[in-house]
Amino acid sequence: MTDAFVPLLVAVPLLGAVLAVAAGLVSERGPPAIAAVVLVAQTGLAGWIGSQALLNGDLSNGVGGFVAPYGIELVVDGLSAVVVTLVAVVSLAVLGYAVRDDPGGAAFYAAYLLLVTGLTGMSVTGDVFNLYVFLEISGLATYALVASAGTGRSAVSALKYLLFGTVAASLYLLGVGYALVATGTLNMADLAVELARVGYDSPLVLASFGFVVVGLATKTALFPLHTWQPDAYNDSPDSVSALISALVSTVAAYALLRLVYTVYTPAFFDAVPVARDAIVVFACLSIVVGSVLAVAQSEVKRMLAYSSVSQYGLVVVGLAIGTRAALFGAVVHLVGHAIMKGGLFVAAGAVDDLTGARTVEEYAGLADRFPVLGGASAVLMLAMVGVPPAVGFAGKWYIALGAVRAGTWPVAAVIFVSTLLTLAYFAILVERMFVAPASASVRAATDGGSERLGGPAAPPRSLLALIVGAAAVAVVLGFAVTGLETALDPTLDTLLSP
C-alpha cells in the first residue's frame, strides 16, 4: 500500500512550485507560505516512506501503471530513504534562512521547490534516462538560484555553472545512450542483467561507464572538474550557498554510487580493475588538491567550497574501494558532510549579515563577541576535521578501515594527510575566532559603531537555532552510526552482491 505513495515524493514539490507562482500573483507573502507548507508535507512524507522502506523492505512503483522495464519505476530502498529524508529536512531547515535572506519574488520559491523536485527524483528513480531528466531539472533550478543574488558576479557564476552543468549532463546522457544501444533498456535493474550478458569488456559498456562517471563526477565537483563550484558557492545568496552546498553535489555523488553499484555492479570492477584504479586515483587527487586549495584561501566561503572538493573525493574513494566498510563510510560521510557543510555556510552567512566579515582575518574575536555562534561554528569545523565522536570521524574511519582491509594503504595515507590539511585551515579560523583580538568588523557590529547595522548586533535566534542544531546533529549522528549500519545492512548486501 505504501508503494502507491512513492510518486508523491516527486509530485508534492513539483505541484508546490506551480502553486508558488500562482500565489505570487495574489500576495507577496504567498510564495514563502506555500513553500513552507509544501516542505513540511514533503518532510513528513519522506520520513514516513523512508521509515517504511527501512523497516519493511524496498518500495517500488511503476509510474502510470506501466510495468518496468518499459515504464518508469520509482524505488525507495534503505539508501534512497536516507537521501530523500536528508533532502526534505535540509530544504525545510534552510527555507527559514531563505525567508530571512529575503530573495524576493515567486520565481525564487518556485526554483527552490523545483530543486527539491529534481533532487528527490534523482534519489528515487529506477530509470537512467529519468535520472537525466531530474538531473536537468535540479541543474536549471540551481543556476537560477545562484543568479538570484542579482549581482554581476552571481550572473557570471551562474553562467559558468550552467556551462559546466550542461556539459556534465550531456556526457551522462551519452553514457546512457551507449548503454541503451548495448542493451535496449533504460531500467536500472534490467540494465544490470543485460550489461552482464553483453559483457563488461564490450566497447559500448566501457564507453557508457566512462561517460556516466565523468558526467556525474563533474556534478559532484571532483578535481579537476570542480572549477564551477567555488564561484557558485561564493557569489550566490547566503541561503542558496547553504542549500546547494548541502544537497546538490551530495545527491550527484549518491547518483554516482547508485549507478556504479546498481547498474554496473561490483562485477564490473572485477572484470575491469583499471576502472576502479582510475576512480581511486581521480578521487585521491580531489582529496589532496581540494584540501591544499582550501588552505590557500582567505575568503571563508571559498575555503568551505574547496573543502567540499576534498570531502566529496573521500566519498568517491570509498565507493571505488568497494569493501563493505568503505561503502558504508562513503554513505555516512555523504550524509554527515551535508549537515556539517550546510551548517557552516549558514554560519558564514550569519557572520556576514552581522559584521560584514567575509575573510579569515575579519573573523578575529568573533567567539568573544558572539560566543554561541562562534562555539557552534567551531564544533562544526572540528566535526569536519574528524574529531571524535562527531560524524566526520565516523565516515573517515570507515573509509580508512575499508582501504586498509582492501590492502590499499596509499589511500589510507591520503585520508590521514587530508585530515591534517583540514585541521590546518579550520584551526587557523578557530584561532582567529577564539584567540585573536576582535577585528574592526566585529568591534563595529558589537560596539554600536556600524553604520550598516545602525547599532549593536545580535544573531537572530532562528539562525542560531539552525547552526546549533546542525552542530548537535553532527555530534549525535556520530553516536548513531552503529544503528544506521544495522538499518542499512540489507541495502548494503544488495549493493555488494555480484
C-alpha positions as CSV (number, residue, x, y, z in Angstrom):
1,M,0.0,0.0,0.0
2,T,2.9,2.4,0.8
3,D,4.2,1.8,-2.7
4,A,1.4,3.9,-4.1
5,F,2.6,7.0,-2.2
6,V,6.2,6.9,-3.6
7,P,5.3,9.2,-6.7
8,L,4.1,11.8,-4.2
9,L,7.7,12.4,-3.2
10,V,8.2,14.0,-6.6
11,A,4.7,15.3,-7.2
12,V,4.3,17.3,-4.0
13,P,7.3,19.7,-4.5
14,L,6.5,19.9,-8.2
15,L,2.9,21.0,-7.6
16,G,4.2,23.3,-4.9
17,A,6.4,25.1,-7.4
18,V,3.3,25.8,-9.6
19,L,1.3,26.9,-6.6
20,A,4.1,29.3,-5.5
21,V,4.0,31.0,-8.9
22,A,0.2,31.3,-8.7
23,A,0.3,32.6,-5.1
24,G,2.8,35.3,-6.2
25,L,0.1,36.8,-8.4
26,V,-2.1,37.3,-5.3
27,S,0.3,38.2,-2.5
28,E,4.0,38.7,-1.8
29,R,3.6,36.5,1.3
30,G,2.0,33.7,-0.6
31,P,5.1,32.0,-2.2
32,P,7.1,31.6,1.1
33,A,4.0,30.4,2.8
34,I,3.3,27.8,0.1
35,A,7.0,26.7,0.1
36,A,6.8,26.2,3.9
37,V,3.6,24.2,3.8
38,V,4.9,22.1,0.9
39,L,8.2,21.3,2.5
40,V,6.6,20.4,5.9
41,A,4.4,18.0,4.0
42,Q,7.4,16.7,2.0
43,T,9.4,16.1,5.2
44,G,6.6,14.2,6.8
45,L,6.0,12.1,3.6
46,A,9.7,11.4,3.2
47,G,10.1,10.4,6.8
48,W,7.1,8.1,6.7
49,I,8.0,6.4,3.4
50,G,11.7,6.2,4.3
51,S,10.9,4.5,7.7
52,Q,8.6,2.0,5.9
53,A,11.5,1.2,3.4
54,L,14.0,0.7,6.3
55,L,11.6,-1.4,8.4
56,N,9.7,-3.4,5.8
57,G,11.9,-3.6,2.7
58,D,12.2,-1.8,-0.6
59,L,9.2,0.1,-2.1
60,S,8.6,0.3,-5.8
61,N,6.0,2.0,-8.0
62,G,5.6,1.9,-11.8
63,V,4.5,5.4,-12.7
64,G,1.2,5.5,-14.5
65,G,0.7,1.7,-14.1
66,F,3.3,0.9,-16.7
67,V,5.3,-2.1,-15.7
68,A,9.1,-1.9,-15.6
69,P,11.3,-2.2,-17.6
70,Y,9.0,-0.4,-20.1
71,G,7.6,2.0,-17.6
72,I,9.4,4.5,-15.3
73,E,10.0,2.9,-12.0
74,L,10.4,4.7,-8.7
75,V,12.2,2.8,-6.0
76,V,12.9,3.6,-2.3
77,D,15.4,1.3,-0.6
78,G,17.3,1.9,2.6
79,L,19.9,4.2,1.0
80,S,17.5,6.3,-1.1
81,A,15.3,6.6,2.0
82,V,18.2,8.2,3.8
83,V,18.9,10.6,0.9
84,V,15.3,11.5,0.3
85,T,14.8,12.3,4.0
86,L,18.0,14.3,4.1
87,V,16.9,16.4,1.1
88,A,13.5,17.2,2.7
89,V,14.8,18.0,6.1
90,V,17.7,20.2,4.9
91,S,15.4,22.0,2.4
92,L,12.9,22.8,5.1
93,A,15.5,24.0,7.6
94,V,17.3,26.3,5.1
95,L,13.9,27.7,3.9
96,G,13.7,29.6,7.2
97,Y,17.0,31.2,6.4
98,A,16.0,31.9,2.8
99,V,12.9,33.8,4.0
100,R,15.2,35.9,6.3
101,D,17.6,36.4,3.4
102,D,14.6,37.9,1.5
103,P,15.4,36.9,-2.0
104,G,12.0,38.3,-3.1
105,G,9.6,37.1,-5.8
106,A,7.7,34.0,-6.5
107,A,10.3,32.9,-9.0
108,F,12.8,32.2,-6.2
109,Y,10.5,29.9,-4.3
110,A,9.4,28.2,-7.5
111,A,13.0,27.5,-8.3
112,Y,13.6,26.4,-4.7
113,L,10.8,23.8,-4.9
114,L,11.9,22.7,-8.4
115,L,15.4,22.0,-7.0
116,V,13.8,19.8,-4.3
117,T,11.8,18.1,-7.0
118,G,14.9,17.3,-9.1
119,L,17.0,16.1,-6.1
120,T,14.2,13.9,-4.8
121,G,13.6,12.5,-8.3
122,M,17.3,11.7,-8.7
123,S,17.2,9.9,-5.3
124,V,14.2,7.6,-6.1
125,T,14.2,7.0,-9.8
126,G,14.9,3.5,-11.1
127,D,15.4,4.6,-14.7
128,V,18.7,6.0,-16.0
129,F,17.1,8.4,-18.5
130,N,14.6,9.6,-15.9
131,L,17.7,10.3,-13.8
132,Y,18.9,12.6,-16.6
133,V,15.6,14.4,-16.6
134,F,15.8,15.1,-12.9
135,L,19.4,16.0,-13.2
136,E,18.5,18.7,-15.7
137,I,15.6,20.0,-13.5
138,S,17.8,20.3,-10.5
139,G,20.6,21.9,-12.6
140,L,18.3,24.6,-14.2
141,A,16.8,25.4,-10.8
142,T,20.3,25.7,-9.2
143,Y,21.5,28.1,-12.0
144,A,18.5,30.3,-11.3
145,L,19.1,30.3,-7.6
146,V,22.7,31.2,-7.9
147,A,21.9,34.1,-10.2
148,S,19.1,35.3,-7.8
149,A,21.7,37.4,-5.9
150,G,21.2,39.9,-8.7
151,T,24.8,40.9,-9.0
152,G,27.2,40.8,-11.9
153,R,29.4,38.2,-10.1
154,S,26.4,35.9,-9.4
155,A,25.3,36.1,-13.0
156,V,28.8,35.2,-14.3
157,S,29.0,32.3,-11.7
158,A,25.6,31.1,-12.7
159,L,26.6,31.1,-16.4
160,K,29.8,29.3,-15.6
161,Y,27.8,26.7,-13.6
162,L,25.4,26.4,-16.5
163,L,28.1,25.7,-19.0
164,F,29.8,23.0,-16.8
165,G,26.4,21.6,-15.8
166,T,25.3,21.3,-19.4
167,V,28.5,19.5,-20.5
168,A,28.2,17.2,-17.5
169,A,24.6,16.3,-18.2
170,S,25.4,15.8,-21.9
171,L,28.3,13.4,-21.0
172,Y,25.9,11.5,-18.7
173,L,23.3,11.3,-21.5
174,L,25.9,10.0,-23.9
175,G,26.7,7.3,-21.4
176,V,23.0,6.4,-21.2
177,G,22.8,6.3,-25.0
178,Y,25.7,3.8,-25.2
179,A,24.1,1.6,-22.5
180,L,20.8,1.7,-24.4
181,V,22.4,0.7,-27.7
182,A,24.2,-2.2,-25.9
183,T,21.2,-3.5,-24.0
184,G,18.0,-2.0,-25.4
185,T,16.7,-1.0,-21.9
186,L,16.9,2.0,-19.5
187,N,15.6,0.4,-16.3
188,M,18.4,0.2,-13.7
189,A,17.6,-3.3,-12.6
190,D,17.2,-4.6,-16.1
191,L,20.4,-2.9,-17.2
192,A,22.4,-4.7,-14.5
193,V,21.3,-8.0,-16.1
194,E,21.7,-7.0,-19.7
195,L,25.2,-5.4,-19.2
196,A,26.5,-8.6,-17.7
197,R,25.1,-10.5,-20.6
198,V,26.7,-8.2,-23.2
199,G,30.0,-8.3,-21.4
200,Y,31.7,-5.7,-19.3
201,D,34.7,-5.6,-21.7
202,S,32.4,-4.5,-24.6
203,P,33.4,-1.2,-26.0
204,L,29.8,0.1,-25.7
205,V,29.7,-0.8,-22.0
206,L,33.1,0.7,-21.3
207,A,32.2,3.9,-23.1
208,S,28.9,4.0,-21.2
209,F,30.7,3.7,-17.9
210,G,33.3,6.3,-18.7
211,F,30.8,9.0,-19.8
212,V,28.4,8.4,-16.9
213,V,31.2,8.6,-14.3
214,V,32.8,11.7,-15.8
215,G,29.4,13.4,-16.1
216,L,28.4,12.8,-12.5
217,A,31.9,13.5,-11.2
218,T,31.6,17.0,-12.8
219,K,28.3,17.4,-11.0
220,T,29.9,16.2,-7.8
221,A,32.7,18.7,-8.3
222,L,35.7,16.4,-8.2
223,F,39.1,17.8,-9.2
224,P,39.8,18.9,-11.9
225,L,36.2,19.2,-12.8
226,H,35.4,21.4,-9.8
227,T,36.0,24.9,-11.0
228,W,32.4,25.9,-11.2
229,Q,31.8,25.2,-7.5
230,P,33.8,27.9,-5.6
231,D,32.3,30.7,-7.6
232,A,28.8,29.3,-7.4
233,Y,29.1,28.9,-3.6
234,N,30.8,32.3,-3.0
235,D,28.7,34.5,-5.2
236,S,25.1,33.2,-4.6
237,P,22.9,34.4,-1.8
238,D,23.9,33.1,1.6
239,S,20.8,30.9,1.9
240,V,21.4,29.5,-1.5
241,S,25.0,28.7,-0.7
242,A,23.8,26.8,2.4
243,L,21.2,24.8,0.3
244,I,23.4,23.9,-2.7
245,S,26.5,23.1,-0.6
246,A,24.5,20.7,1.5
247,L,22.5,18.9,-1.2
248,V,23.4,19.4,-4.9
249,S,26.7,17.7,-5.1
250,T,25.6,15.3,-2.3
251,V,22.8,13.9,-4.5
252,A,25.1,13.8,-7.5
253,A,27.6,11.7,-5.5
254,Y,24.7,9.5,-4.4
255,A,23.6,9.0,-8.1
256,L,27.2,8.0,-8.9
257,L,27.2,5.5,-6.1
258,R,23.8,4.2,-7.1
259,L,24.7,3.7,-10.8
260,V,28.1,2.1,-10.1
261,Y,26.6,-0.5,-7.7
262,T,23.0,-1.0,-9.1
263,V,23.6,-0.7,-12.8
264,Y,27.3,-1.7,-13.4
265,T,27.5,-3.7,-10.2
266,P,30.7,-4.7,-8.4
267,A,31.3,-7.4,-11.1
268,F,32.2,-4.5,-13.5
269,F,35.2,-3.6,-11.3
270,D,36.2,-7.3,-11.1
271,A,36.2,-7.5,-14.9
272,V,37.7,-4.1,-15.5
273,P,40.0,-3.4,-12.5
274,V,41.6,-0.4,-14.3
275,A,38.3,1.4,-13.9
276,R,38.4,1.1,-10.1
277,D,42.0,2.2,-10.1
278,A,41.3,5.2,-12.2
279,I,38.4,6.3,-9.9
280,V,40.6,5.8,-6.8
281,V,43.4,8.0,-8.3
282,F,40.8,10.6,-9.5
283,A,39.3,10.8,-6.0
284,C,42.6,10.9,-4.2
285,L,43.7,13.8,-6.3
286,S,40.5,15.6,-5.4
287,I,41.1,14.9,-1.7
288,V,44.6,16.3,-1.6
289,V,44.2,19.2,-4.1
290,G,40.9,20.3,-2.6
291,S,42.5,20.5,0.8
292,V,45.6,22.3,-0.4
293,L,43.4,24.9,-2.2
294,A,41.3,25.3,0.9
295,V,44.4,26.1,3.0
296,A,45.3,28.8,0.4
297,Q,42.0,30.7,0.7
298,S,41.4,33.9,2.6
299,E,37.7,34.1,2.0
300,V,35.7,31.8,4.3
301,K,33.1,30.8,1.8
302,R,35.7,29.9,-0.8
303,M,37.6,27.9,1.8
304,L,34.4,25.9,2.5
305,A,33.8,25.4,-1.2
306,Y,37.3,24.0,-1.8
307,S,36.9,21.9,1.3
308,S,33.8,20.3,-0.4
309,V,36.0,19.3,-3.3
310,S,38.2,17.3,-0.9
311,Q,35.3,15.9,1.1
312,Y,33.5,14.6,-2.0
313,G,36.7,13.0,-3.0
314,L,36.6,11.0,0.2
315,V,33.0,9.8,-0.6
316,V,34.1,8.7,-4.1
317,V,37.2,6.9,-3.0
318,G,35.0,5.0,-0.5
319,L,32.6,3.8,-3.2
320,A,35.6,2.9,-5.5
321,I,37.3,0.8,-2.9
322,G,34.1,-1.2,-2.7
323,T,34.6,-3.0,0.6
324,R,31.6,-3.1,3.0
325,A,33.3,-0.8,5.5
326,A,34.4,1.7,2.8
327,L,31.0,1.8,1.1
328,F,29.2,2.4,4.4
329,G,31.8,5.1,5.3
330,A,31.0,6.8,2.0
331,V,27.3,6.9,2.9
332,V,28.0,8.2,6.4
333,H,30.3,10.9,5.1
334,L,27.9,11.8,2.4
335,V,25.1,12.4,5.0
336,G,27.4,14.0,7.6
337,H,29.0,16.3,5.1
338,A,25.6,17.7,4.1
339,I,24.8,18.5,7.7
340,M,28.2,19.9,8.6
341,K,28.8,22.0,5.4
342,G,25.2,23.3,5.3
343,G,25.6,24.5,8.9
344,L,28.9,26.1,8.2
345,F,27.5,28.0,5.3
346,V,24.6,29.2,7.3
347,A,27.1,30.4,10.0
348,A,29.2,32.2,7.3
349,G,26.1,33.9,6.1
350,A,25.1,34.9,9.6
351,V,28.5,36.3,10.3
352,D,28.4,38.3,7.1
353,D,25.0,39.7,7.9
354,L,26.1,40.7,11.5
355,T,29.5,42.1,10.9
356,G,30.2,42.1,7.1
357,A,33.2,39.8,7.8
358,R,34.0,37.5,4.9
359,T,37.7,36.7,5.3
360,V,39.6,34.7,7.9
361,E,41.3,37.8,9.3
362,E,37.9,39.6,9.7
363,Y,36.7,36.7,11.9
364,A,39.1,37.7,14.6
365,G,37.5,37.9,18.0
366,L,34.1,36.6,16.8
367,A,33.7,34.0,19.5
368,D,34.4,36.5,22.2
369,R,31.6,38.8,21.0
370,F,29.2,36.1,19.7
371,P,30.0,33.0,21.9
372,V,27.1,30.8,20.8
373,L,27.7,31.5,17.1
374,G,31.4,31.0,17.4
375,G,31.1,27.9,19.6
376,A,28.6,26.1,17.3
377,S,30.7,27.0,14.3
378,A,33.8,25.6,16.0
379,V,32.0,22.3,16.7
380,L,31.0,22.0,13.1
381,M,34.6,22.7,12.0
382,L,36.1,20.1,14.3
383,A,33.5,17.6,13.2
384,M,34.5,18.3,9.6
385,V,38.2,17.6,10.6
386,G,37.1,14.3,12.0
387,V,37.4,14.8,15.8
388,P,35.5,12.0,17.6
389,P,32.7,11.4,18.4
390,A,31.3,13.5,15.6
391,V,30.0,12.0,12.3
392,G,33.0,13.4,10.4
393,F,35.3,11.0,12.3
394,A,32.9,8.0,11.8
395,G,32.8,8.5,8.0
396,K,36.6,8.8,7.6
397,W,37.2,5.9,10.0
398,Y,35.1,3.5,8.0
399,I,36.6,4.6,4.7
400,A,40.1,4.3,6.0
401,L,39.3,0.9,7.6
402,G,37.9,-0.3,4.2
403,A,41.0,0.9,2.5
404,V,43.3,-1.0,4.9
405,R,41.2,-4.1,4.6
406,A,41.4,-3.9,0.8
407,G,45.2,-3.5,1.0
408,T,45.1,0.0,-0.5
409,W,47.4,1.5,2.1
410,P,48.2,4.6,0.0
411,V,44.5,5.6,0.2
412,A,44.6,5.4,4.0
413,A,47.7,7.6,3.9
414,V,45.9,10.1,1.7
415,I,43.0,10.3,4.1
416,F,45.4,10.9,7.0
417,V,47.2,13.7,5.1
418,S,43.9,15.3,4.1
419,T,42.8,15.2,7.7
420,L,45.9,17.2,8.7
421,L,45.3,19.7,5.9
422,T,41.6,20.0,7.0
423,L,42.8,20.7,10.5
424,A,45.2,23.3,9.2
425,Y,42.7,25.5,7.5
426,F,40.0,25.1,10.2
427,A,42.5,25.6,13.0
428,I,43.5,28.9,11.6
429,L,39.9,30.0,11.6
430,V,39.2,28.7,15.1
431,E,42.3,30.5,16.3
432,R,41.2,33.8,14.8
433,M,37.7,33.4,16.4
434,F,38.8,32.5,19.9
435,V,42.3,33.9,20.4
436,A,42.9,36.9,18.2
437,P,41.8,40.4,19.2
438,A,38.4,41.5,17.7
439,S,38.7,42.8,14.1
440,A,37.3,46.1,13.1
441,S,34.2,44.5,11.6
442,V,33.4,42.6,14.8
443,R,34.0,45.6,17.0
444,A,31.8,47.8,14.9
445,A,28.9,45.3,15.0
446,T,29.1,44.8,18.8
447,D,30.0,48.3,19.9
448,G,27.3,50.1,18.0
449,G,29.6,51.8,15.5
450,S,28.4,50.0,12.4
451,E,26.6,52.4,10.0
452,R,25.3,49.4,8.1
453,L,23.6,47.8,11.1
454,G,22.8,51.1,12.9
455,G,23.7,49.8,16.3
456,P,24.9,46.8,18.3
457,A,24.1,43.5,16.6
458,A,22.9,40.2,17.8
459,P,22.5,36.9,15.9
460,P,18.8,36.1,15.0
461,R,17.6,33.3,17.3
462,S,16.2,31.3,14.3
463,L,19.6,31.3,12.7
464,L,21.4,30.4,15.9
465,A,19.0,27.6,16.4
466,L,19.7,26.3,12.9
467,I,23.5,26.5,13.4
468,V,23.4,24.9,16.9
469,G,21.0,22.3,15.6
470,A,23.4,21.4,12.8
471,A,26.3,21.1,15.3
472,A,24.2,18.9,17.6
473,V,23.1,16.6,14.8
474,A,26.7,16.3,13.6
475,V,27.7,15.0,17.1
476,V,24.6,12.8,17.6
477,L,25.0,11.2,14.2
478,G,28.4,10.1,15.3
479,F,26.8,8.1,18.2
480,A,24.1,6.8,15.9
481,V,26.4,5.2,13.2
482,T,26.0,1.7,14.6
483,G,22.2,1.9,14.4
484,L,22.4,3.3,10.8
485,E,24.7,0.5,9.8
486,T,22.2,-2.1,11.1
487,A,19.4,-0.3,9.3
488,L,21.3,-0.3,6.0
489,D,22.6,-3.8,6.2
490,P,20.0,-5.3,3.7
491,T,20.7,-2.5,1.2
492,L,24.5,-2.9,1.5
493,D,24.2,-6.6,1.0
494,T,22.2,-6.0,-2.2
495,L,24.6,-3.3,-3.5
496,L,27.7,-5.5,-2.9
497,S,26.2,-8.7,-4.2
498,P,27.9,-9.8,-7.5
